Amino acid sequence: AELLAIASPAADDDSSSHRSAIHASPSSVIPALRLSDVDGLRPVVDVLKEVAVLPAKFPTLFRSARPRRWMGLLLFGPPGCGKTHLARAVAGELGASFFSVGLNDILDMYIGVSERNLSDLFGMARSKAPSVLFIDEIDALGAKRGSSNSTNMKTMTTHFLTEMDGINSNNDKLLVLGATNEPWSVDSAFRRPGRFDRVIFVPPPDEKARAEILKIHSRGKNVD
């Protein structure tokens, strides 16, 4: 009886099944932040401009080099190095709605609800296009499928792949940015074209970068 209750969320449909990223995330405003406001990560900013911003702003110039749809990018690096900050700046640069979600916004104890939450999230992002969807700790949602994975996690990974480029997934003008500390834990299928086309390392700031960051945060303040 207990297993049947866990597998059937219909009785708690108004709470558990709708505790999704759509309702838990902040409103999808267009960030005021721009990539020019990001200091200390200049090489990463230059790559993001080249592979995400310019093709989106000038699609006719890149039509022969890439599909019409916006791509996905995977950001990886140690915690606290600015991956979320970069994602927000990319959305601001594109004039796109920004959605930022984590595991607690998607995963649910009931079978099938996590997949539904993910579908709802992609659906909301598509309806607000152009939009940037930032998903943190993506290695937990798209973990390598193997004998050690539970059936539920394998299903979640497969569903995630379908949302990225399935036959019924219209992701035109939707940029998916994933963040992880362990890119080697992400299923290799996510690296195929049309999914996470590029993997970008976000390093910790060096001494020069830290000085640039300090200048930004001290603007308009008396620091003498």
Summary of the structure (lengths in Angstrom):
residues: 224
radius of gyration: 18.7
end to end distance: 68.6
largest distance: 68.6
contacts: 681
relative contact order: 0.19
helix: 47%
strand: 13%
